């Protein structure tokens, strides 16, 4: 864990550039986390249980900034 903290930016860069497929981080000899590229982490078959049951309006993202401000995530007005 200490090494991962010290070299986090290098580890992320190695994963981003494809030098490493994944990096496993351990704490006290036990696996604690896995660093993988974002597209790998989000891949996989989706269940799609609501597919075709409703129509998503084009304006679904219209209020994202206002909602984000409610959660204080640093979105600019």
C-alpha positions in Angstrom: 0.0 0.0 0.0 2.8 2.4 0.9 4.5 1.8 -2.5 1.2 2.3 -4.3 0.7 5.7 -2.5 4.2 6.8 -3.4 4.0 5.8 -7.1 0.3 6.1 -7.8 0.7 8.5 -10.7 3.3 6.1 -12.3 1.0 3.1 -11.8 -2.0 4.9 -13.3 0.2 6.0 -16.3 1.4 2.4 -16.8 -2.2 1.1 -16.9 -3.3 4.0 -19.2 -0.5 3.3 -21.7 -1.2 -0.4 -21.7 2.2 -1.3 -20.2 0.3 -3.1 -17.5 -3.1 -4.8 -17.9 -3.9 -4.5 -14.2 -2.1 -3.7 -11.0 -3.1 -5.4 -7.8 -2.5 -3.5 -4.6 -2.1 -5.3 -1.3 -2.2 -4.2 2.3 -0.4 -6.3 4.9 0.0 -9.1 2.4 -3.7 -9.3 1.5 -5.1 -8.1 -1.8 -7.1 -4.9 -1.3 -7.7 -3.3 -4.7 -7.1 -3.7 -8.4 -6.1 -0.8 -10.8 -7.4 -1.4 -14.3 -8.2 0.8 -17.3 -11.6 2.4 -17.1 -12.9 0.7 -20.3 -11.9 -2.7 -18.8 -13.6 -2.0 -15.5 -16.9 -1.0 -17.3 -16.9 -3.8 -19.8 -19.0 -6.9 -19.5 -22.5 -8.0 -20.4 -25.3 -5.9 -19.1 -28.5 -7.4 -17.8 -30.9 -4.9 -19.5 -33.9 -5.9 -17.5 -35.8 -2.6 -18.4 -34.8 -2.6 -22.1 -37.7 -1.4 -24.2 -39.9 -0.6 -21.2 -39.5 3.2 -21.3 -38.2 6.0 -23.5 -35.3 8.1 -22.3 -36.1 11.8 -23.0 -33.5 13.9 -24.9 -33.3 16.3 -21.9 -32.2 13.7 -19.4 -28.9 15.5 -18.8 -30.3 19.0 -18.7 -30.0 19.5 -15.0 -26.7 17.6 -14.3 -24.8 20.6 -13.1 -27.6 21.7 -10.8 -27.8 18.2 -9.3 -24.0 17.9 -9.0 -23.9 21.2 -7.1 -26.4 19.8 -4.6 -23.8 17.1 -3.9 -21.0 19.6 -3.8 -18.8 17.9 -6.3 -17.1 21.1 -7.5 -19.1 21.8 -10.6 -18.9 25.4 -11.8 -22.1 27.3 -12.3 
